[in-house]
Amino acid sequence: MEVLFIFLFIAIVFAIYYGNSILQIGIYKLISNVKDKLENTVAEQKEKQGQTDKREKL
C-alpha cells in the first residue's frame, strides 16, 4: 500500500513538472497565434480605414 502511494506521488510530481513545461509551450503558441490574428485584423482595419479615407477625400 505504501509503495502505491510513493509511486502515485512520484507520478504526480512528474506530471506537474512535465505538464507545466508542456503547458508553457502551449500557452506560448496560443499567445503567438492570438498576436498574429490581432495584427492581421488591425492591418485589415487600417486597410479599410485607408479605403474609406480615400473615398472621403474624393
mmCIF file of the N, C-alpha and C atoms, coordinates in Angstrom:
data_MODEL
# 
_entry.id   MODEL 
# 
loop_
_atom_site.group_PDB 
_atom_site.id 
_atom_site.type_symbol 
_atom_site.label_atom_id 
_atom_site.label_alt_id 
_atom_site.label_comp_id 
_atom_site.label_asym_id 
_atom_site.label_entity_id 
_atom_site.label_seq_id 
_atom_site.pdbx_PDB_ins_code 
_atom_site.Cartn_x 
_atom_site.Cartn_y 
_atom_site.Cartn_z 
_atom_site.occupancy 
_atom_site.B_iso_or_equiv 
_atom_site.pdbx_formal_charge 
_atom_site.auth_seq_id 
_atom_site.auth_comp_id 
_atom_site.auth_asym_id 
_atom_site.auth_atom_id 
_atom_site.pdbx_PDB_model_num 
ATOM 1   N N  . MET A 1 1  ? 0.828   -1.199 0.000   1.00 0.00 ? 1  MET A N  1 
ATOM 2   C CA . MET A 1 1  ? 0.000   0.000  0.000   1.00 0.00 ? 1  MET A CA 1 
ATOM 3   C C  . MET A 1 1  ? 0.872   1.263  0.000   1.00 0.00 ? 1  MET A C  1 
ATOM 4   N N  . GLU A 1 2  ? 1.923   1.272  0.817   1.00 0.00 ? 2  GLU A N  1 
ATOM 5   C CA . GLU A 1 2  ? 2.812   2.439  0.863   1.00 0.00 ? 2  GLU A CA 1 
ATOM 6   C C  . GLU A 1 2  ? 3.538   2.629  -0.461  1.00 0.00 ? 2  GLU A C  1 
ATOM 7   N N  . VAL A 1 3  ? 3.912   1.535  -1.090  1.00 0.00 ? 3  VAL A N  1 
ATOM 8   C CA . VAL A 1 3  ? 4.606   1.613  -2.384  1.00 0.00 ? 3  VAL A CA 1 
ATOM 9   C C  . VAL A 1 3  ? 3.699   2.289  -3.407  1.00 0.00 ? 3  VAL A C  1 
ATOM 10  N N  . LEU A 1 4  ? 2.413   1.975  -3.346  1.00 0.00 ? 4  LEU A N  1 
ATOM 11  C CA . LEU A 1 4  ? 1.440   2.571  -4.263  1.00 0.00 ? 4  LEU A CA 1 
ATOM 12  C C  . LEU A 1 4  ? 1.385   4.088  -4.081  1.00 0.00 ? 4  LEU A C  1 
ATOM 13  N N  . PHE A 1 5  ? 1.370   4.540  -2.814  1.00 0.00 ? 5  PHE A N  1 
ATOM 14  C CA . PHE A 1 5  ? 1.326   5.977  -2.541  1.00 0.00 ? 5  PHE A CA 1 
ATOM 15  C C  . PHE A 1 5  ? 2.604   6.664  -3.011  1.00 0.00 ? 5  PHE A C  1 
ATOM 16  N N  . ILE A 1 6  ? 3.750   6.012  -2.800  1.00 0.00 ? 6  ILE A N  1 
ATOM 17  C CA . ILE A 1 6  ? 5.025   6.585  -3.241  1.00 0.00 ? 6  ILE A CA 1 
ATOM 18  C C  . ILE A 1 6  ? 5.036   6.706  -4.763  1.00 0.00 ? 6  ILE A C  1 
ATOM 19  N N  . PHE A 1 7  ? 4.577   5.649  -5.435  1.00 0.00 ? 7  PHE A N  1 
ATOM 20  C CA . PHE A 1 7  ? 4.518   5.659  -6.896  1.00 0.00 ? 7  PHE A CA 1 
ATOM 21  C C  . PHE A 1 7  ? 3.569   6.758  -7.380  1.00 0.00 ? 7  PHE A C  1 
ATOM 22  N N  . LEU A 1 8  ? 2.426   6.882  -6.707  1.00 0.00 ? 8  LEU A N  1 
ATOM 23  C CA . LEU A 1 8  ? 1.439   7.901  -7.064  1.00 0.00 ? 8  LEU A CA 1 
ATOM 24  C C  . LEU A 1 8  ? 2.036   9.300  -6.884  1.00 0.00 ? 8  LEU A C  1 
ATOM 25  N N  . PHE A 1 9  ? 2.746   9.501  -5.775  1.00 0.00 ? 9  PHE A N  1 
ATOM 26  C CA . PHE A 1 9  ? 3.372   10.797 -5.501  1.00 0.00 ? 9  PHE A CA 1 
ATOM 27  C C  . PHE A 1 9  ? 4.390   11.147 -6.585  1.00 0.00 ? 9  PHE A C  1 
ATOM 28  N N  . ILE A 1 10 ? 5.230   10.167 -6.941  1.00 0.00 ? 10 ILE A N  1 
ATOM 29  C CA . ILE A 1 10 ? 6.240   10.389 -7.982  1.00 0.00 ? 10 ILE A CA 1 
ATOM 30  C C  . ILE A 1 10 ? 5.552   10.706 -9.309  1.00 0.00 ? 10 ILE A C  1 
ATOM 31  N N  . ALA A 1 11 ? 4.478   9.980  -9.608  1.00 0.00 ? 11 ALA A N  1 
ATOM 32  C CA . ALA A 1 11 ? 3.752   10.206 -10.859 1.00 0.00 ? 11 ALA A CA 1 
ATOM 33  C C  . ALA A 1 11 ? 3.154   11.611 -10.895 1.00 0.00 ? 11 ALA A C  1 
ATOM 34  N N  . ILE A 1 12 ? 2.623   12.070 -9.759  1.00 0.00 ? 12 ILE A N  1 
ATOM 35  C CA . ILE A 1 12 ? 2.024   13.409 -9.698  1.00 0.00 ? 12 ILE A CA 1 
ATOM 36  C C  . ILE A 1 12 ? 3.098   14.481 -9.885  1.00 0.00 ? 12 ILE A C  1 
ATOM 37  N N  . VAL A 1 13 ? 4.233   14.326 -9.200  1.00 0.00 ? 13 VAL A N  1 
ATOM 38  C CA . VAL A 1 13 ? 5.328   15.294 -9.334  1.00 0.00 ? 13 VAL A CA 1 
ATOM 39  C C  . VAL A 1 13 ? 5.819   15.326 -10.779 1.00 0.00 ? 13 VAL A C  1 
ATOM 40  N N  . PHE A 1 14 ? 5.986   14.152 -11.366 1.00 0.00 ? 14 PHE A N  1 
ATOM 41  C CA . PHE A 1 14 ? 6.423   14.024 -12.758 1.00 0.00 ? 14 PHE A CA 1 
ATOM 42  C C  . PHE A 1 14 ? 5.436   14.732 -13.688 1.00 0.00 ? 14 PHE A C  1 
ATOM 43  N N  . ALA A 1 15 ? 4.141   14.475 -13.464 1.00 0.00 ? 15 ALA A N  1 
ATOM 44  C CA . ALA A 1 15 ? 3.100   15.064 -14.314 1.00 0.00 ? 15 ALA A CA 1 
ATOM 45  C C  . ALA A 1 15 ? 3.079   16.583 -14.172 1.00 0.00 ? 15 ALA A C  1 
ATOM 46  N N  . ILE A 1 16 ? 3.245   17.074 -12.951 1.00 0.00 ? 16 ILE A N  1 
ATOM 47  C CA . ILE A 1 16 ? 3.236   18.526 -12.731 1.00 0.00 ? 16 ILE A CA 1 
ATOM 48  C C  . ILE A 1 16 ? 4.461   19.153 -13.390 1.00 0.00 ? 16 ILE A C  1 
ATOM 49  N N  . TYR A 1 17 ? 5.631   18.534 -13.211 1.00 0.00 ? 17 TYR A N  1 
ATOM 50  C CA . TYR A 1 17 ? 6.864   19.098 -13.759 1.00 0.00 ? 17 TYR A CA 1 
ATOM 51  C C  . TYR A 1 17 ? 6.818   19.151 -15.283 1.00 0.00 ? 17 TYR A C  1 
ATOM 52  N N  . TYR A 1 18 ? 6.489   18.009 -15.910 1.00 0.00 ? 18 TYR A N  1 
ATOM 53  C CA . TYR A 1 18 ? 6.475   17.969 -17.370 1.00 0.00 ? 18 TYR A CA 1 
ATOM 54  C C  . TYR A 1 18 ? 5.225   18.619 -17.933 1.00 0.00 ? 18 TYR A C  1 
ATOM 55  N N  . GLY A 1 19 ? 4.103   18.482 -17.244 1.00 0.00 ? 19 GLY A N  1 
ATOM 56  C CA . GLY A 1 19 ? 2.869   19.119 -17.692 1.00 0.00 ? 19 GLY A CA 1 
ATOM 57  C C  . GLY A 1 19 ? 3.016   20.621 -17.718 1.00 0.00 ? 19 GLY A C  1 
ATOM 58  N N  . ASN A 1 20 ? 3.756   21.157 -16.754 1.00 0.00 ? 20 ASN A N  1 
ATOM 59  C CA . ASN A 1 20 ? 3.965   22.597 -16.670 1.00 0.00 ? 20 ASN A CA 1 
ATOM 60  C C  . ASN A 1 20 ? 4.747   23.094 -17.881 1.00 0.00 ? 20 ASN A C  1 
ATOM 61  N N  . SER A 1 21 ? 5.812   22.396 -18.251 1.00 0.00 ? 21 SER A N  1 
ATOM 62  C CA . SER A 1 21 ? 6.604   22.832 -19.402 1.00 0.00 ? 21 SER A CA 1 
ATOM 63  C C  . SER A 1 21 ? 5.788   22.693 -20.683 1.00 0.00 ? 21 SER A C  1 
ATOM 64  N N  . ILE A 1 22 ? 5.003   21.613 -20.783 1.00 0.00 ? 22 ILE A N  1 
ATOM 65  C CA . ILE A 1 22 ? 4.145   21.427 -21.958 1.00 0.00 ? 22 ILE A CA 1 
ATOM 66  C C  . ILE A 1 22 ? 3.106   22.549 -22.006 1.00 0.00 ? 22 ILE A C  1 
ATOM 67  N N  . LEU A 1 23 ? 2.550   22.877 -20.843 1.00 0.00 ? 23 LEU A N  1 
ATOM 68  C CA . LEU A 1 23 ? 1.564   23.963 -20.757 1.00 0.00 ? 23 LEU A CA 1 
ATOM 69  C C  . LEU A 1 23 ? 2.183   25.286 -21.190 1.00 0.00 ? 23 LEU A C  1 
ATOM 70  N N  . GLN A 1 24 ? 3.405   25.561 -20.729 1.00 0.00 ? 24 GLN A N  1 
ATOM 71  C CA . GLN A 1 24 ? 4.069   26.816 -21.094 1.00 0.00 ? 24 GLN A CA 1 
ATOM 72  C C  . GLN A 1 24 ? 4.266   26.893 -22.602 1.00 0.00 ? 24 GLN A C  1 
ATOM 73  N N  . ILE A 1 25 ? 4.676   25.775 -23.213 1.00 0.00 ? 25 ILE A N  1 
ATOM 74  C CA . ILE A 1 25 ? 4.854   25.755 -24.667 1.00 0.00 ? 25 ILE A CA 1 
ATOM 75  C C  . ILE A 1 25 ? 3.510   26.005 -25.347 1.00 0.00 ? 25 ILE A C  1 
ATOM 76  N N  . GLY A 1 26 ? 2.460   25.347 -24.846 1.00 0.00 ? 26 GLY A N  1 
ATOM 77  C CA . GLY A 1 26 ? 1.119   25.522 -25.414 1.00 0.00 ? 26 GLY A CA 1 
ATOM 78  C C  . GLY A 1 26 ? 0.636   26.949 -25.275 1.00 0.00 ? 26 GLY A C  1 
ATOM 79  N N  . ILE A 1 27 ? 0.863   27.539 -24.106 1.00 0.00 ? 27 ILE A N  1 
ATOM 80  C CA . ILE A 1 27 ? 0.428   28.921 -23.868 1.00 0.00 ? 27 ILE A CA 1 
ATOM 81  C C  . ILE A 1 27 ? 1.217   29.866 -24.771 1.00 0.00 ? 27 ILE A C  1 
ATOM 82  N N  . TYR A 1 28 ? 2.517   29.615 -24.934 1.00 0.00 ? 28 TYR A N  1 
ATOM 83  C CA . TYR A 1 28 ? 3.343   30.460 -25.799 1.00 0.00 ? 28 TYR A CA 1 
ATOM 84  C C  . TYR A 1 28 ? 2.828   30.415 -27.238 1.00 0.00 ? 28 TYR A C  1 
ATOM 85  N N  . LYS A 1 29 ? 2.502   29.191 -27.718 1.00 0.00 ? 29 LYS A N  1 
ATOM 86  C CA . LYS A 1 29 ? 1.975   29.055 -29.081 1.00 0.00 ? 29 LYS A CA 1 
ATOM 87  C C  . LYS A 1 29 ? 0.638   29.764 -29.206 1.00 0.00 ? 29 LYS A C  1 
ATOM 88  N N  . LEU A 1 30 ? -0.209  29.608 -28.185 1.00 0.00 ? 30 LEU A N  1 
ATOM 89  C CA . LEU A 1 30 ? -1.532  30.243 -28.188 1.00 0.00 ? 30 LEU A CA 1 
ATOM 90  C C  . LEU A 1 30 ? -1.382  31.760 -28.259 1.00 0.00 ? 30 LEU A C  1 
ATOM 91  N N  . ILE A 1 31 ? -0.480  32.302 -27.435 1.00 0.00 ? 31 ILE A N  1 
ATOM 92  C CA . ILE A 1 31 ? -0.274  33.757 -27.407 1.00 0.00 ? 31 ILE A CA 1 
ATOM 93  C C  . ILE A 1 31 ? 0.248   34.242 -28.756 1.00 0.00 ? 31 ILE A C  1 
ATOM 94  N N  . SER A 1 32 ? 1.175   33.510 -29.360 1.00 0.00 ? 32 SER A N  1 
ATOM 95  C CA . SER A 1 32 ? 1.716   33.941 -30.653 1.00 0.00 ? 32 SER A CA 1 
ATOM 96  C C  . SER A 1 32 ? 0.631   33.886 -31.725 1.00 0.00 ? 32 SER A C  1 
ATOM 97  N N  . ASN A 1 33 ? -0.248  32.854 -31.671 1.00 0.00 ? 33 ASN A N  1 
ATOM 98  C CA . ASN A 1 33 ? -1.355  32.777 -32.626 1.00 0.00 ? 33 ASN A CA 1 
ATOM 99  C C  . ASN A 1 33 ? -2.292  33.958 -32.454 1.00 0.00 ? 33 ASN A C  1 
ATOM 100 N N  . VAL A 1 34 ? -2.617  34.278 -31.208 1.00 0.00 ? 34 VAL A N  1 
ATOM 101 C CA . VAL A 1 34 ? -3.521  35.402 -30.938 1.00 0.00 ? 34 VAL A CA 1 
ATOM 102 C C  . VAL A 1 34 ? -2.893  36.707 -31.418 1.00 0.00 ? 34 VAL A C  1 
ATOM 103 N N  . LYS A 1 35 ? -1.588  36.869 -31.183 1.00 0.00 ? 35 LYS A N  1 
ATOM 104 C CA . LYS A 1 35 ? -0.889  38.080 -31.643 1.00 0.00 ? 35 LYS A CA 1 
ATOM 105 C C  . LYS A 1 35 ? -0.977  38.194 -33.159 1.00 0.00 ? 35 LYS A C  1 
ATOM 106 N N  . ASP A 1 36 ? -0.720  37.081 -33.865 1.00 0.00 ? 36 ASP A N  1 
ATOM 107 C CA . ASP A 1 36 ? -0.792  37.098 -35.324 1.00 0.00 ? 36 ASP A CA 1 
ATOM 108 C C  . ASP A 1 36 ? -2.186  37.497 -35.789 1.00 0.00 ? 36 ASP A C  1 
ATOM 109 N N  . LYS A 1 37 ? -3.212  36.903 -35.172 1.00 0.00 ? 37 LYS A N  1 
ATOM 110 C CA . LYS A 1 37 ? -4.589  37.218 -35.564 1.00 0.00 ? 37 LYS A CA 1 
ATOM 111 C C  . LYS A 1 37 ? -4.897  38.681 -35.302 1.00 0.00 ? 37 LYS A C  1 
ATOM 112 N N  . LEU A 1 38 ? -4.455  39.189 -34.143 1.00 0.00 ? 38 LEU A N  1 
ATOM 113 C CA . LEU A 1 38 ? -4.696  40.600 -33.821 1.00 0.00 ? 38 LEU A CA 1 
ATOM 114 C C  . LEU A 1 38 ? -3.998  41.507 -34.828 1.00 0.00 ? 38 LEU A C  1 
ATOM 115 N N  . GLU A 1 39 ? -2.759  41.189 -35.160 1.00 0.00 ? 39 GLU A N  1 
ATOM 116 C CA . GLU A 1 39 ? -2.024  42.012 -36.119 1.00 0.00 ? 39 GLU A CA 1 
ATOM 117 C C  . GLU A 1 39 ? -2.712  41.990 -37.475 1.00 0.00 ? 39 GLU A C  1 
ATOM 118 N N  . ASN A 1 40 ? -3.207  40.811 -37.876 1.00 0.00 ? 40 ASN A N  1 
ATOM 119 C CA . ASN A 1 40 ? -3.905  40.706 -39.157 1.00 0.00 ? 40 ASN A CA 1 
ATOM 120 C C  . ASN A 1 40 ? -5.175  41.535 -39.150 1.00 0.00 ? 40 ASN A C  1 
ATOM 121 N N  . THR A 1 41 ? -5.958  41.448 -38.072 1.00 0.00 ? 41 THR A N  1 
ATOM 122 C CA . THR A 1 41 ? -7.209  42.208 -38.016 1.00 0.00 ? 41 THR A CA 1 
ATOM 123 C C  . THR A 1 41 ? -6.916  43.704 -37.978 1.00 0.00 ? 41 THR A C  1 
ATOM 124 N N  . VAL A 1 42 ? -5.869  44.103 -37.247 1.00 0.00 ? 42 VAL A N  1 
ATOM 125 C CA . VAL A 1 42 ? -5.507  45.525 -37.196 1.00 0.00 ? 42 VAL A CA 1 
ATOM 126 C C  . VAL A 1 42 ? -5.098  46.002 -38.586 1.00 0.00 ? 42 VAL A C  1 
ATOM 127 N N  . ALA A 1 43 ? -4.312  45.186 -39.290 1.00 0.00 ? 43 ALA A N  1 
ATOM 128 C CA . ALA A 1 43 ? -3.883  45.555 -40.641 1.00 0.00 ? 43 ALA A CA 1 
ATOM 129 C C  . ALA A 1 43 ? -5.094  45.671 -41.566 1.00 0.00 ? 43 ALA A C  1 
ATOM 130 N N  . GLU A 1 44 ? -6.030  44.719 -41.448 1.00 0.00 ? 44 GLU A N  1 
ATOM 131 C CA . GLU A 1 44 ? -7.237  44.768 -42.277 1.00 0.00 ? 44 GLU A CA 1 
ATOM 132 C C  . GLU A 1 44 ? -8.050  46.014 -41.965 1.00 0.00 ? 44 GLU A C  1 
ATOM 133 N N  . GLN A 1 45 ? -8.176  46.339 -40.683 1.00 0.00 ? 45 GLN A N  1 
ATOM 134 C CA . GLN A 1 45 ? -8.949  47.529 -40.297 1.00 0.00 ? 45 GLN A CA 1 
ATOM 135 C C  . GLN A 1 45 ? -8.283  48.793 -40.833 1.00 0.00 ? 45 GLN A C  1 
ATOM 136 N N  . LYS A 1 46 ? -6.956  48.836 -40.767 1.00 0.00 ? 46 LYS A N  1 
ATOM 137 C CA . LYS A 1 46 ? -6.241  50.009 -41.285 1.00 0.00 ? 46 LYS A CA 1 
ATOM 138 C C  . LYS A 1 46 ? -6.456  50.128 -42.791 1.00 0.00 ? 46 LYS A C  1 
ATOM 139 N N  . GLU A 1 47 ? -6.424  48.975 -43.488 1.00 0.00 ? 47 GLU A N  1 
ATOM 140 C CA . GLU A 1 47 ? -6.667  48.998 -44.930 1.00 0.00 ? 47 GLU A CA 1 
ATOM 141 C C  . GLU A 1 47 ? -8.067  49.530 -45.212 1.00 0.00 ? 47 GLU A C  1 
ATOM 142 N N  . LYS A 1 48 ? -9.044  49.042 -44.450 1.00 0.00 ? 48 LYS A N  1 
ATOM 143 C CA . LYS A 1 48 ? -10.422 49.508 -44.635 1.00 0.00 ? 48 LYS A CA 1 
ATOM 144 C C  . LYS A 1 48 ? -10.519 50.996 -44.352 1.00 0.00 ? 48 LYS A C  1 
ATOM 145 N N  . GLN A 1 49 ? -9.863  51.450 -43.286 1.00 0.00 ? 49 GLN A N  1 
ATOM 146 C CA . GLN A 1 49 ? -9.875  52.874 -42.956 1.00 0.00 ? 49 GLN A CA 1 
ATOM 147 C C  . GLN A 1 49 ? -9.214  53.673 -44.074 1.00 0.00 ? 49 GLN A C  1 
ATOM 148 N N  . GLY A 1 50 ? -8.122  53.136 -44.594 1.00 0.00 ? 50 GLY A N  1 
ATOM 149 C CA . GLY A 1 50 ? -7.434  53.811 -45.689 1.00 0.00 ? 50 GLY A CA 1 
ATOM 150 C C  . GLY A 1 50 ? -8.346  53.944 -46.894 1.00 0.00 ? 50 GLY A C  1 
ATOM 151 N N  . GLN A 1 51 ? -9.099  52.889 -47.200 1.00 0.00 ? 51 GLN A N  1 
ATOM 152 C CA . GLN A 1 51 ? -10.031 52.927 -48.325 1.00 0.00 ? 51 GLN A CA 1 
ATOM 153 C C  . GLN A 1 51 ? -11.130 53.953 -48.071 1.00 0.00 ? 51 GLN A C  1 
ATOM 154 N N  . THR A 1 52 ? -11.674 53.963 -46.850 1.00 0.00 ? 52 THR A N  1 
ATOM 155 C CA . THR A 1 52 ? -12.746 54.920 -46.547 1.00 0.00 ? 52 THR A CA 1 
ATOM 156 C C  . THR A 1 52 ? -12.204 56.343 -46.560 1.00 0.00 ? 52 THR A C  1 
ATOM 157 N N  . ASP A 1 53 ? -10.972 56.518 -46.061 1.00 0.00 ? 53 ASP A N  1 
ATOM 158 C CA . ASP A 1 53 ? -10.368 57.852 -46.072 1.00 0.00 ? 53 ASP A CA 1 
ATOM 159 C C  . ASP A 1 53 ? -10.210 58.344 -47.508 1.00 0.00 ? 53 ASP A C  1 
ATOM 160 N N  . LYS A 1 54 ? -9.753  57.462 -48.402 1.00 0.00 ? 54 LYS A N  1 
ATOM 161 C CA . LYS A 1 54 ? -9.592  57.831 -49.807 1.00 0.00 ? 54 LYS A CA 1 
ATOM 162 C C  . LYS A 1 54 ? -10.936 58.232 -50.394 1.00 0.00 ? 54 LYS A C  1 
ATOM 163 N N  . ARG A 1 55 ? -11.972 57.475 -50.068 1.00 0.00 ? 55 ARG A N  1 
ATOM 164 C CA . ARG A 1 55 ? -13.306 57.790 -50.584 1.00 0.00 ? 55 ARG A CA 1 
ATOM 165 C C  . ARG A 1 55 ? -13.770 59.145 -50.058 1.00 0.00 ? 55 ARG A C  1 
ATOM 166 N N  . GLU A 1 56 ? -13.499 59.411 -48.770 1.00 0.00 ? 56 GLU A N  1 
ATOM 167 C CA . GLU A 1 56 ? -13.927 60.684 -48.191 1.00 0.00 ? 56 GLU A CA 1 
ATOM 168 C C  . GLU A 1 56 ? -13.185 61.845 -48.848 1.00 0.00 ? 56 GLU A C  1 
ATOM 169 N N  . LYS A 1 57 ? -11.907 61.651 -49.144 1.00 0.00 ? 57 LYS A N  1 
ATOM 170 C CA . LYS A 1 57 ? -11.119 62.716 -49.769 1.00 0.00 ? 57 LYS A CA 1 
ATOM 171 C C  . LYS A 1 57 ? -11.621 62.998 -51.178 1.00 0.00 ? 57 LYS A C  1 
ATOM 172 N N  . LEU A 1 58 ? -12.013 61.951 -51.889 1.00 0.00 ? 58 LEU A N  1 
ATOM 173 C CA . LEU A 1 58 ? -12.536 62.131 -53.242 1.00 0.00 ? 58 LEU A CA 1 
ATOM 174 C C  . LEU A 1 58 ? -13.883 62.815 -53.155 1.00 0.00 ? 58 LEU A C  1 
# 
